[in-house]
Amino acid sequence: MVAAPLMPKATAVWLVENTALSFDQVAEFCKLHPLEVKAIADGDAAQGIKGLDPILTGQLSRDEIEKGVIDPHYRLKLLEPKVRLPEPKRKKGPRYTPVSRRQDRPNAILWLVRNHPELKESQIMRLVGTTKSTIQAIRERTHWNASNLQPMDPVTLGLCSQLDLDLEVSRAAKEKPVATAAPGATLLPASETTAAREPEPEEKKAPDELNVDAVFAKLKQIGGKSE
C-alpha cells in the first residue's frame, strides 16, 4: 500500500498556498488527481478547508520542498513516521454499498442467483451487501419489484470486484462440487471390432442322390409290376 500524508486535501491546500511546487508534484505527494489540485488552486474545490503544514506534522522537510521547487520532475518523499500506528482491522460484516448503487442490488442478486446457484446466501450478502430476506424474495419471485428486475453483473455495476466474485465462486465449488453427467454411449474398442470373426457353421450337406434300384425293389415288395 502506497503511504499517503495525513489529511491529504488539507496538506495539498497548504502546499498550493505556501510553495511553488507544480500541480503534478502536489498531486503525487498527496495522492490526488492533478485536476483536483488545480481546482484547489483556483478556489473551486476544498473551500473552507484549512491548510495543514506537513513540516510541523513531520511528514515533509524543508529541504525536500526546496528540491521539488528546483526540479519540477522531482517527486517528494514522505518522511518516515517516528511512531508507527497499527493498521486498522477491517470489521467483518456486510459490504457497504454507496447510496447511488443500492437500487442496482436486486438486479445483481438476480444475476448471481441465475448464473451462480452454488453460492450461499451468506456469500451473496458479502458480495453485494444485502439481506437474507431480500435474497429469499428474489429467489421466490416475491420481491415487490420482481416484474421489473433485470439480471446484471455486480462487477459491471461496481458492487464488487471480479477478484471477490471469483474467490466466492471457487469457495462454493470446493464445498459443493457440481455433479457430472453420466457418460454417454461410446464406440467399441478397436480390439473388439477388428478381432477375427468366428467361422460360421458349415451348411448341412445335401442328401445323397436317389438310388433307383432301391426304389424298384421297394415297389416289388409292395406288389407293383416290374418292367
C-alpha positions as CSV (number, residue, x, y, z in Angstrom):
1,M,0.0,0.0,0.0
2,V,1.4,3.4,-1.0
3,A,1.7,5.7,2.0
4,A,-0.2,9.0,1.9
5,P,0.1,12.0,4.2
6,L,-2.5,12.6,6.9
7,M,-5.4,14.8,5.7
8,P,-4.2,14.9,2.1
9,K,-6.5,17.6,0.9
10,A,-5.6,19.9,3.8
11,T,-1.9,19.2,3.1
12,A,-2.5,20.0,-0.6
13,V,-4.1,23.3,0.3
14,W,-1.1,24.3,2.4
15,L,1.4,23.3,-0.4
16,V,-0.5,25.2,-3.0
17,E,-0.7,28.3,-0.9
18,N,2.8,28.3,0.6
19,T,5.1,26.7,-2.0
20,A,5.9,26.9,-5.7
21,L,5.5,23.2,-6.4
22,S,3.8,22.1,-9.5
23,F,0.3,20.6,-9.5
24,D,1.7,17.2,-10.5
25,Q,4.2,17.2,-7.6
26,V,1.4,18.1,-5.1
27,A,-0.9,15.6,-6.6
28,E,1.7,12.8,-6.5
29,F,2.6,13.6,-2.9
30,C,-1.0,13.9,-1.6
31,K,-2.3,11.0,-3.8
32,L,-4.8,13.3,-5.5
33,H,-5.6,13.9,-9.2
34,P,-3.8,16.9,-10.8
35,L,-7.1,18.4,-11.9
36,E,-8.3,18.3,-8.3
37,V,-5.1,20.2,-7.2
38,K,-5.7,22.7,-9.9
39,A,-9.3,23.1,-8.7
40,I,-7.9,23.8,-5.2
41,A,-5.6,26.4,-6.6
42,D,-8.5,28.0,-8.5
43,G,-10.7,28.0,-5.4
44,D,-13.2,25.6,-6.9
45,A,-12.5,22.8,-4.5
46,A,-11.6,22.3,-0.9
47,Q,-13.4,25.5,0.1
48,G,-13.4,26.0,3.9
49,I,-10.5,23.5,4.4
50,K,-7.7,24.9,6.5
51,G,-4.3,24.1,5.2
52,L,-2.2,21.6,7.2
53,D,1.6,22.2,7.4
54,P,3.3,18.9,6.6
55,I,6.6,20.3,8.1
56,L,5.0,20.7,11.5
57,T,3.5,17.3,11.4
58,G,6.8,15.7,10.5
59,Q,5.7,14.4,7.1
60,L,7.9,16.6,4.9
61,S,11.1,18.5,5.3
62,R,12.0,22.0,4.0
63,D,15.0,20.5,2.1
64,E,12.6,18.1,0.3
65,I,10.3,21.1,-0.7
66,E,13.3,23.0,-2.0
67,K,14.4,20.0,-4.1
68,G,11.0,19.9,-5.6
69,V,10.9,23.6,-6.4
70,I,14.3,23.5,-8.1
71,D,13.5,20.4,-10.2
72,P,9.8,20.2,-11.4
73,H,10.3,16.5,-12.2
74,Y,11.4,15.6,-8.6
75,R,8.9,13.6,-6.6
76,L,8.5,14.5,-3.0
77,K,9.2,11.7,-0.5
78,L,7.2,11.2,2.7
79,L,9.3,11.1,5.8
80,E,9.3,8.0,7.9
81,P,7.0,8.4,10.8
82,K,8.5,8.4,14.3
83,V,5.7,6.4,15.7
84,R,4.1,3.6,13.6
85,L,0.4,3.2,14.2
86,P,-1.1,-0.3,13.6
87,E,-3.3,-0.6,10.5
88,P,-7.0,-0.7,11.3
89,K,-8.5,-4.1,11.1
90,R,-11.4,-4.4,8.7
91,K,-14.6,-5.3,10.5
92,K,-16.4,-8.4,9.3
93,G,-19.9,-7.6,8.1
94,P,-22.0,-6.8,5.1
95,R,-20.2,-4.8,2.4
96,Y,-21.0,-1.1,2.3
97,T,-22.8,-0.1,-0.9
98,P,-22.9,3.5,-2.0
99,V,-26.4,5.1,-2.0
100,S,-26.2,5.6,-5.7
101,R,-25.7,1.9,-6.3
102,R,-28.2,0.5,-3.8
103,Q,-31.0,0.5,-6.4
104,D,-29.0,-1.9,-8.5
105,R,-28.5,-4.5,-5.8
106,P,-31.7,-6.5,-6.7
107,N,-30.6,-6.8,-10.3
108,A,-27.2,-8.0,-9.1
109,I,-28.7,-10.5,-6.8
110,L,-30.9,-11.9,-9.6
111,W,-27.8,-12.3,-11.8
112,L,-25.9,-14.2,-9.0
113,V,-28.9,-16.4,-8.3
114,R,-29.2,-17.4,-12.0
115,N,-25.6,-17.6,-13.0
116,H,-24.1,-19.0,-9.8
117,P,-26.7,-21.1,-8.0
118,E,-24.0,-22.7,-6.0
119,L,-23.4,-19.5,-4.0
120,K,-24.8,-19.5,-0.4
121,E,-26.9,-16.6,0.8
122,S,-24.0,-15.5,3.1
123,Q,-21.7,-15.3,0.2
124,I,-24.2,-13.1,-1.8
125,M,-24.6,-10.9,1.2
126,R,-20.8,-10.4,1.4
127,L,-20.6,-9.6,-2.3
128,V,-23.4,-7.0,-2.7
129,G,-24.2,-6.0,0.9
130,T,-27.8,-7.2,1.1
131,T,-30.0,-9.1,3.5
132,K,-31.1,-12.7,3.6
133,S,-34.8,-11.7,3.3
134,T,-34.1,-9.8,0.1
135,I,-32.3,-12.7,-1.5
136,Q,-35.1,-15.1,-0.5
137,A,-37.7,-12.8,-2.0
138,I,-35.8,-12.6,-5.3
139,R,-35.4,-16.4,-5.4
140,E,-39.1,-16.9,-4.9
141,R,-40.1,-14.1,-7.2
142,T,-42.0,-12.4,-4.3
143,H,-39.9,-9.2,-4.4
144,W,-42.0,-6.0,-4.7
145,N,-40.3,-5.1,-8.0
146,A,-39.8,-8.6,-9.3
147,S,-41.5,-7.9,-12.6
148,N,-39.0,-5.1,-13.5
149,L,-35.8,-6.8,-12.3
150,Q,-33.1,-7.4,-15.0
151,P,-30.1,-9.6,-14.2
152,M,-26.9,-7.5,-14.2
153,D,-23.4,-8.4,-13.4
154,P,-22.4,-7.0,-10.0
155,V,-18.8,-6.4,-11.2
156,T,-20.1,-4.2,-14.0
157,L,-22.3,-2.3,-11.6
158,G,-19.4,-1.7,-9.3
159,L,-20.9,-3.5,-6.3
160,C,-17.9,-5.9,-6.0
161,S,-14.6,-6.7,-7.7
162,Q,-14.0,-9.6,-10.1
163,L,-11.4,-10.9,-7.7
164,D,-14.0,-11.1,-4.9
165,L,-16.6,-12.8,-7.1
166,D,-14.1,-15.4,-8.4
167,L,-13.0,-16.1,-4.8
168,E,-16.6,-16.7,-3.6
169,V,-17.3,-18.9,-6.6
170,S,-14.2,-21.0,-6.1
171,R,-15.1,-21.5,-2.4
172,A,-18.6,-22.6,-3.3
173,A,-17.3,-25.0,-5.9
174,K,-15.0,-26.6,-3.3
175,E,-17.7,-27.0,-0.8
176,K,-20.3,-28.2,-3.2
177,P,-18.8,-29.6,-6.4
178,V,-21.1,-29.7,-9.4
179,A,-22.3,-33.2,-10.2
180,T,-21.0,-34.5,-13.6
181,A,-23.5,-36.0,-16.1
182,A,-23.4,-39.7,-16.8
183,P,-21.1,-40.5,-19.8
184,G,-23.0,-41.4,-23.0
185,A,-22.6,-44.3,-25.2
186,T,-19.1,-44.8,-26.7
187,L,-17.8,-46.8,-29.6
188,L,-16.4,-50.3,-29.1
189,P,-12.7,-50.6,-28.8
190,A,-10.7,-51.3,-31.9
191,S,-9.5,-54.7,-30.5
192,E,-13.1,-55.9,-30.5
193,T,-14.2,-54.5,-33.9
194,T,-11.0,-55.8,-35.6
195,A,-11.0,-59.2,-34.0
196,A,-11.3,-62.2,-36.3
197,R,-14.9,-63.4,-36.6
198,E,-15.6,-66.9,-35.6
199,P,-16.2,-69.2,-38.6
200,E,-19.9,-69.8,-39.4
201,P,-21.1,-73.4,-39.0
202,E,-20.9,-75.4,-42.2
203,E,-24.1,-75.8,-44.1
204,K,-25.7,-79.1,-44.0
205,K,-24.6,-81.5,-46.7
206,A,-27.0,-82.1,-49.5
207,P,-28.7,-85.5,-49.3
208,D,-27.3,-88.4,-51.3
209,E,-28.6,-88.9,-54.8
210,L,-31.7,-91.1,-55.3
211,N,-31.0,-94.9,-55.5
212,V,-33.2,-96.2,-58.4
213,D,-32.6,-99.9,-57.7
214,A,-33.7,-99.5,-54.1
215,V,-36.9,-97.8,-55.2
216,F,-37.8,-100.6,-57.6
217,A,-37.1,-103.2,-55.0
218,K,-39.4,-101.5,-52.7
219,L,-42.1,-101.4,-55.3
220,K,-41.8,-105.2,-55.9
221,Q,-42.4,-105.8,-52.3
222,I,-45.5,-103.7,-52.3
223,G,-46.8,-105.7,-55.3
224,G,-46.1,-103.4,-58.1
225,K,-45.3,-104.7,-61.6
226,S,-41.8,-105.0,-62.8
227,E,-40.7,-103.8,-66.1
